[in-house]
Amino acid sequence: MISDPTPAEPAAGLLAGDGAVARAFGARSEGVHGYEPRQQQLDMAEAVGLSLSSGRHAMIEAGTGVGKSFAYLVPALQWAAEHGGRVAVATSTIALQEQLVRRDLPLLAEALPFDVSFALVKGRGNYLCLRRMHRALEGGGSLFEDEANEQLLAIRTWAGTTADGSRQDLPFQPLGAVWESVQAEQGNCLGRACRHYEGCHYQRSRRKAHAVQLLVLNHHVLMADLALRRTGTGFLPEIDAVIIDEAHDLEDTAAEHLGLRVSAGGVQYHLGRLWSPRRRTGLLAGHPEAHLRHAVDAARGAARVFFEETRGLLAGDRDRTTLVPEGAHLPDALSPRLAELASVLLKAARNADAETALEIGARARGIRQLADALAALARDELEDQVRWSETNLRGSVALHSAPVEVGPLLKEVLFDPHHAVILTSATLTAGRPASFDFLRRRLGVPEADEVFIGSPFDYARQVRLALRADLPDPSREASAYEAALPEAILDAVRRTNGGAFVLFTSRGGMQRAADALRDQLAELGLRVLVQGEELERPALLDAFRESGGVLFGVASFWQGVDVPGDALRHVIITRLPFEVPTHPLQVARSKRLKERGGDPFRDLSLPTAALRLKQGFGRLIRHTSDHGIVTILDRRISTKSYGRYLLGSLPECPIERYPSDEFI
């Protein structure tokens, strides 16, 4: 319950040069230098405070270097403390979550003149269930083969020392099947009746979440909870206000959670957890009723037939995405078979001991959810959603659906129920003059304050933008462009002797360019780092910071990556980040726009590309002392009329054009 406001020092005063936060920085033993009060940060804090106090939604674009996290955390914590409300802060990237929980919030807890309480919220499946772990250990060989059993024993050892109890705290990457056997699960919990209740890491995290003022979570956890609330349930405590950082990513996450997905691999995985005849393992391996295993085998056969038929009807070639025509019905003998299996399992659970009943019941509900999702996908029972199939390189088929528009659904589950929703990012606007119209429409934002706060960085002094118009057009001359690309990348890398991110829009293009340049870059003494090869993302970034080499990356390296200083001095954008126009979801969104008199390229493709280009550009300058070059190797930004729109979305800085006589 939100109480009436009480007078307090404005959040901007707490962040000022002589405020509480600055004093906390100065008092730290390591002597953090140069707490820099920034007017842009104070302006953003004022805007966030006004949104929370007035109960108005807000869209706040704050350029790189503003210090967004303090600018929204301080007024959010203050408002929660004074009004008795609870605020959720949702981020897109793990890196930002960790920054908030490990660095920013502990410092603010020391600095602010009122009580501060916060918790990191992860999905239930991230936590170890001690009861299930002990049961899996007792099952031993009936569940797993040797490597998995060794991991299970290692988890038991870790369980005796971990304070967090989450998968992220494990010192190794567990096999999927192993973690599935020990993770906390919805519908598979004894609650207070469990002998491990007091020591349960998930229950402890849940109690803490209900006791604190501010929750830190990611977009996926937020959307999973909001999607459940449409059915009258949910797992988060009641939240009064929501601050969504990295809000430019929200549409894709919302579409994922408000749609459906069923894959051949997923169905076989769920069935294998029950019974694998080849390995003689699974939950039902030692069960006295053989007909349960026969029911699993029957469902497995039906799944094989269904996905083979679906591939023949829709998918065709491997590595292909195909639209399922509106109104088309797929021949579906699988969902009734899965529903029958779920019923048989639930009946068996009623005759089992309490713990076995929980396990079988949880598996049955999972199978039932698969059956319901598959039936909806096969029979076109999804109102205002588009369906498509994807076939991977191994020939495995997945069926998907997603809302054509997430705006109406977000209004229902996000904007209408909450006192205030604040969307923020360094990239919420496109074009010049900057406009919020595109994301406002895409996200269905109702009446909201719009605040644009520029960056404190001096881009005119710190950045040069290099544009090349002498390469082939990547959309019209794809083969010629790809053949010319390695030499163009090499020329760009030589300008700064490494220290470069090379950003791609496709993994295949990235890999081919990296392979073509590996030896030449090594001859220059530059380490080549490629996303998806030897190192995971955090280790990849650490290696780049240490080596100052060349990092080849795709989507996730266009945003959420922070490499200040001289290690990163060149961002090379190989191709403008347009969506694949033939993807079924993009086709459906374009069709909807046409039906309403809009232009799909102008109103969808171009603004989306502008936001992503702005994100890629933003990787370069992370501090007032940084300098560098952004090079764009796609001639279309120079030779197409829409290039002016894309350039207008970027910070103003000097532009070098090569060759100058080919530019308009």
N, C-alpha and C positions, 0 to 999 in steps of 0.2 A: 504494500500500500504506500503510495507516494504522499508524503506530508507536504504542508505548505512550506514555501521557501523561507529561509532565514538569512539576514544580511551576513555577508562574509567578504573577505578580501577577494577581488576578482582573480581569476586564474592567471590573467596576464601579469598581475602584480607578483604572483608566486614565481613566474618565469623570468621576471625582469633581472637586470644586471645586479641589483642589490636584493633580490628576492631569495626565498627559502631554497630553491633549487640550486642557484648559484652558490649559496653558502655551503650546501651539502657537497658540491663538487670540490670546493676549496678545502673542505675539512677532510677529504679522503686522504689516507696515508700515502697512496701512490702519487699524490699531487697531480691530479688531472689538470692539464694546462688549458687555459684559454676557454673557459665557459663563455660562449659567444651569444649574448642576448641578440636575437634577430627580430626585427620589427615584423617580418613575415610570420614568424612563429607566434608572436603576441597577437597578431591579427587573426590567425587561425584559431588560437585558443579562445579568443573573444567570440568568434563565430560558432564554435562548438558549444560554448557555454550558453549562448543565446538560444541555440536550437534546443538544448536540453531544458532550459528554464521555461521556454515558451511552448514546448511540445510541438514544434514545427520540424518537419523533415528538412534535410539540407544536403546539397551536393557541393563539395568543397574540393576544387583542384588546387593542390599545393605543389609547386615545383620542387625538383630535387634540391636538397640542401635546406629546406625550410625547417626540418626537425619535426615532422608530422607526428611521430609517436608521442613526444612530450606534449605537443600542442593539443592532442585529443585526450591523452591519459590524465593530465592534470585536471581539466574541467570535468571529465567523467568521474574521477575519484571524488572530487569535491562535491559534485551534484549528488552522487550516490550517498556520501556521508551525511549531507545536509537534508536530503529528502527521503532517505530510507529506501531508495530504489536500488535496482540491480542492473548493471550495464554489461552487455556482452561486446567484446572486441573480436571481430572475425578477420583473419588474414588469409591470403591465398597461399603464401609460401611458408614452409617450415622454418626457414631462416629468420623471417620476421617474427614468428611466434617465439622462437628461442631468444631473440634479442629482447623482446618485451618481458619475458618471464625471468630470464637470467640476468639481464643488465638494467633495463629501464625501470621496471616496477620495484625491484629491491632498493634502488637508489631513491625513488620517490617515496617509498615507505619510510626511509630515514629522514627525508627532507621535509615532507609536508606536515603542517601543524594540525593534522587531524588523523584519525585512525585510517589505515589503508589495509585492505585485505583483498587478496586475489588468488586465483587458481587457474592452472592450465587444465583444460578439459579435452580429453581424448575419447574417441569412440570406445565402447565397451570391449570390442575385440582386440584392443591394444594391450589389455591387461591379462596377467596370469590368473587362472582360477586354480587355487590350491587343491580343491576337492577333485577337479578333473585331472590335475597333474597326478595325484596319487592313484586315481583310478586307472589312468593310462599306464603308470608304472606297474600296477598289478596285472594289467592286461598283457604287457610285454610283447612277446612274439606274435600274439594273435592280431595285434594292431599293425606292427611295423617290421621292416627288415633291419639288418644290422646297423647301418649308418644312422637310421632314424632312432633306433634304441640308444645308441651312443649319445645322440643329441638330447634325448629325453633325460638321460642320466645327468648330462651337463646342466640342463635346466633345473633339475632338482638341487644340484649344488649351488647354482646361482640364486635359487629361491631363498636359500638360507641367509643370503647376504644383501640382496637388493633392498633398497629403501623405496624405490619407485614401483617396482613390479610390472613395468611396462616393457613391451617388446623392444622399444628404442633403447632400453637400458641393458639389453643382452649384449655380451661381448662377442657374439657371433651371429651370423644370419641363419636362422633356423629354416629347415625345409617347411614348405607350406603345410604339408600334412601333419607334421609334428606340432607346429604352433596351433593349428586348427583343433588338435586333440586336447590342448591345455588352456586355450584362451577362454575368457569369460564370454558367455553367450546370452542373448535375450531368450527368455523362456527356458533356460537351462540353469536355473539358480534356485537354491533352497532358501535364500534370504537369511533371516535370523535363525532359522532352524539348522543352518549349516554349522558344523563344528569349527569351521575356519572363518566364521563371520567376522570376528573381531580383528583378525589378521589379514582380512581380504583387502587387497590393494584397490580393487575397483570400488568396493563399498566405502573404503576410506576416502577415495577421491570424490565419490558422490556426496558423502557427508560434508566434505570440505566445500564442494561447489554450492551446496545449499546454504552454507554459512558465510559466504564472502560477498563482497560488494561488486567485484569485477571479475568476469570470466574471460579467459583468453582461449579461443578455439579457432579452427580453420573453417573456410567456406563450406567444406564437405560436411563437417559435423553440424554446422548451423542448418544447412539445407536438409540433411537427413532428419533432424529434429522437426523442422518446419513441415516436411513432407508427411511425417508421422502424425503431426497435429491435425492434418486434414482428415485423419481417420479417428480423431478423438484421443490419441495417445501422445507420447513424447517422452524423452528421457532427460531433457535439461530442466533445471528449476525455472520458475517463472521469471521472465526477463522483461524489464520495463523499457529499456532503450538499447539500440543496437548501433554500433559503429563498425562499418565495413571498410577496412583498408584494402588496398589493391582491388577496388571495386570494379575496375575495368574487366576483371575476370569472372564476375558474378554470373553473367548470363550463361556461359558454358557450363558452370557448375550446377546452376539451377536446372538447366535442360537435362543434365545427366540424372539428377535425383528425382525429377518430376516425370521421367520417362521410364522405360523398361529395357532390359537386356537379358537375353537367354542365349547361351552358346553351347555348341556341342561339347566342348571341353568342360564347361561348367557342369552340365548334366552328368557327364561321365565321372567327374570328380565327386559330386555328391553321392552318386551311386557307389563309387569305389570306397567311400568312407563307410558305407554300410557293409559292402561285401565285394571282395575282389577274388574271383575264382582262380585266376592265374597265380596270385600270390598267397591265396588262402588266408587273407587278412581282412580286417574291418570289424565294425561293431558287432556284426551278426556271425562272425566266424565261429564262435563257440556256442551259439544259441541252439537250444534243443529242438526248436521248431524249424525244420528244413524248408517248409513252404515259404518262409520269409525270404530265404536266399533265392528260392525259385522266382519269387515275385520281383526281386531286384534284377535277376537275370532277364526276366521278361521285359522289364522296363528298359534295360540296357539294349536289348535287341530292337525294341520299338524306337529308341532314340537313334540307333544307327540307321534304321530305315528312314526315319523322318528327315534327318539332316542330309542324307544322301539324296533324297527326293527334292529337298529344298535347294540344294546346290544345283541339281539338274534343272530345276525350274527357274531359278533366279541368278545363282552365283556364277555359273559357267567357269571362267578362268580363275586361277589362283590369284591372290593379291588384288582383289577387285571389290568394289563397293557398288551395290545395285539397289535402286529404288524398288520397293514393293508397291505396285500400282494401287491407287486408292480404290477401296471396295473389293480388292482381290482377296480370296480366301485360300489359305494353304491347306493341303490335305493333312489333317492332324489326327493321327491315331495315338500320338504320344501323350498329350495332356490327360486324356482319360486314363491311360495306363499309369501315369504318375499319380493321379488323384486316387486311383485304386490302391497303389502301393502305400500312399500316405494313410489311407483308412486301415489297411492291414496292420501297419506299424502302430497306429494309435490303439488298435484293439489289443495288440501284443503288449503294449506298454501298460495297459490296465491290469495285466496279470503278472507284472514284474515287480521286483523290489523297488524301493523309492528311487535309488540312484540310477538303476538301469532304466526305470520308467522315464526319468528326466532326460537321459541321453537319447533314448529311442523317440520320445516325444519331440525333442528338439529337432532330430533328423526328420521326423514326419512333417513337422510344420515347415521346415525348409523345402522339402519335396512338394508340399502342397502349394507353397508360394511359387515355385517353379511351374507347377501345373497351371496355376491361375494366370501367371504372366505369359506363358506360352499360348494358352487359349486366347487371351486378348490379342496377342501379336498375330496369331494365325488367322483369327476371324475378323480382324479389323474392327475391334470393339473399342478403339481408343479415340475419343472425340477430340478433334482439333490437334491430332498428332500425326507426324509423318513416320513411316516405317521403312527400314532398309536392312539389307543383309551385307555382311562383310565376310569375305573369304580370305584367310591368311595364306602365306606362302606354303604352309603344310597342307592346305586344302580344308582346314577346319572352318566351319560356318558359325557365325553369330547373327542373331536377329536383334535389331534395335528399334526403339521408338523414342521420340522426343517431342515436346510441344513445339509447334511452329512458332508460337509466341510465348515467352515466359512472363511477360508483363502482367497480364490479368491474374496469373497465379501468384506472382510475387506481391501484387496488391492485396490479394486475399490472405496470404500467410505471413507476409513480412510488414508491409507498410500500414495496413489497417489495424492490426492488433497491438502495435507498439506505440508507446508515448512519443518517441522520436526515433527516426532512423537517419543516420548520417553516413553518406557515401563519400569516401575520399580516395584519392590517388594522385599521382603526378600526371596521369593521363585520363582525364574525364572529358576534355573538350577536343574538338577538331576544327581545323580551318583558322582563318584569320579574317575578321575578328573571331576570337575563341567563342565557341558555342557548345552548350551542354545538350542541345536538342537531340543529338543522335542517341546518346546513352539514356536520356530521359525517356525517349520512346521505346528503346529496346528493353529497358528494365521496368517500364510501366510506373515510373515515379509520379505520384500525384503532386499536388501543390507543394513546392519545396523552395527554400531559399537557395540561391545560386551564388557561390562565392569563388572568385578566381584570385589566387594568390601566387604571384610570380616567384621565381627562384632568386635567392640572393647571389647566385653565381653570375659572374660577368662573362657570359658566353662570347661576347664580341672580342674579348681579350683572351679567353682560355681555349677556344675551339676554332678550328678551321674545318669547313665542310668541302670535301673534294668530290666532284661529280664527273663521271666519265660517260661520254656519249658515243664512244667509238667501238663499243662491243656490239655484237648482234643483238637484236631484240629477243629477249628470253621467251616471250609468248609466241612469236611468229617464226623464230629461227632457233628453236630449242637446241638442236644438235650442234649448230655452229656456235651458239652461246656457250654451251657446256665445254666445247673444245677450246674456246678462247679463254675460259674463266681461270684455269690454273695460272697462266702467265700473268693475267691481270692481278690476281691475288699476290703473286710473288713480287710484282712491281710495287704494290701497295705496302707489303710487309717490309721491303727494303727501305722505304722512306723513313721508318722509325726503328729499323733494325730489330724487328720483333715487337714484343709487348703488345700483341694484337689479339683481339677476338675476331674470328671470321664467322659471321652469322649466316645461316642457311634457312631456307623454308622447307627443305625436305632432307630426310636422313640419307637417302640414296645419293643425292647430289653432294652432300657433305662428305660422305665416305669416298666417293670417286675423286673429288678434288683433293682430299687429304692424301689418298694413295698416290695421286699423280705428283704431289709436291713433297712427299716425305723425304726423299733423298736430297733434293735441292735445298730444303730448309735445314736439314742436318749438316750439309756442307757449309752453310752460313753460321753454324754453331748454335742453331735455334732448336729447342726441344719442341716436338710436335705432340700436342695433346688433343685427343679426339673423344668427344662425348660418346659414351656407350662402349668404349673399348675396355682398357684394363681397370680404370679407376672409377669409383662412384663420384657423384657430383662434388661433395665436400673435399675429398682428397684431390680431385681434379683441380679445383680452385686453389687449394694449398700449393700444389705442384706448379701451377701457373704463377702464383705470387712469388714463389722462390726462384723460378727459372727465367721469368720474363720472356718466355718463348711465344708460341703461336697456338691458340686454342680454337679448335673447330667445334661449333655448337649449333644446335637447332633450337626449337621453341622455348624451352625452359631457360636458355641463356640469353634470350632477348629481354628478360625481366627478372627482378628479384635477386640480381647478382651485384655484389658490392665489392669492388676492388679499387680502393683509393690509392693514390700515389703513383709512382713512376712505373710500377709493374704493368699497368694497363694504360697505354698512351695512344692506341689506335683501335678504332672499331670499324671493321670492314663489313658492310652489308652487301651481300652478293645479289640479292633479288628483292624487289618490293614485296612485302608480306601480305599479298592478297590471298583470301580464302580460295580453296579449290572450288571453282564455280559449278562443277558437276556433282559435288557431294549432295546427296539427297536432302539433307537438312537445309543446305544453302539454296537448293532448287526450290524447296517448299517455301522458304522465307521470301525468295525472290518472287515467286508466284503470288504470294499474299500481297506483297507490295504492289505488283502490277494491278491486281484486282482493285486496289484502293487508289489507283491513279498515280502511284509512285514510280520512280525509276530505280531498279535494283542496283545498278552500278553506282549511281550518284547517292542514293539514300542508304545503301547497305555496304557494298564492297569497298567503296572509297573511304568512308569514315572508319571502318574497321581497320583497313590497312594503315590509315593515318595514325590511329592510336597505337598500333603495334610498331610502326616505324618510330614513333616518338619514344616508345619504351626502349627500342634498340639503341637509339641515339643517347638515351639517358644513362646507358651503362658507362659512358666515358668519364664524365665529370662528377666526382663524388665528394670533392673538397675544394675549398677556395684556392688551394695551391696547385690543383691539378691542371695540366695542359695536355692537348692532344689533337688528333685528327679523326674525323668520321669520314670514311670513303664509301660512296654508293656506286656500285658497279652495274646498276640497272639503268640503261639509257632512257627508259621511259619517263623517269623523273625530269629529264631535260627536254625530251622531244614530244611528249604528249601534253595536251592542254591541262590535264588534271595534275600535272607535275607541280603547278603553282599552288594548288590546294594542299598537296602533301608537304611542300616546302614551307607553306604558310603555317602548318601545324607544328613545325620545329622551332626551337628557340632561334632568335636572330643571331647570326654570326657571319663572318666573312666566308664567301663561297669562291672556290677555285674550280674553273670549268675546263675540262680537257676533252677534245680540242675545242677551243673557244668559238671557232667559226661554225660549229655545228649546233650551237645552243640557240634557242629561241628567246 
